[in-house]
């Protein structure tokens, strides 16, 4: 069971909306309810693994919204499971099912198995900066200050 009450409430509200909806078929209702159950399991794993509530809440919010729109098994699979980007050369291409917060968790999990290659590390940092801009600035504060100070010394001698 999730300790995060907000997610529990959001999923419960989604369940009720699906069950009370008169404009979707029973088959689509079953599909969406099944997707919510699977999503719950993923969120529970992320919480048990110690990921921040900020990440888990955002994943839940985005995926619940997507689940409320699915009508096929194919869509369900793309929504529920982590949807990695495709790489074209060194460029990362995402689709509408990609959730950056979940992708960040996937890169973190991958880095526990083996070091990330250059492309993976760059993507991880890109996501980290986007999702945690304040934390990124604080963590790399000294590096930023050093770069700021270096600019002062780059003036040519005359």
Beta strands, then each sheet from edge to edge (+ up, - down):
strand 1: 86-88
strand 2: 91-93
sheet 1: 1+ 2-
end
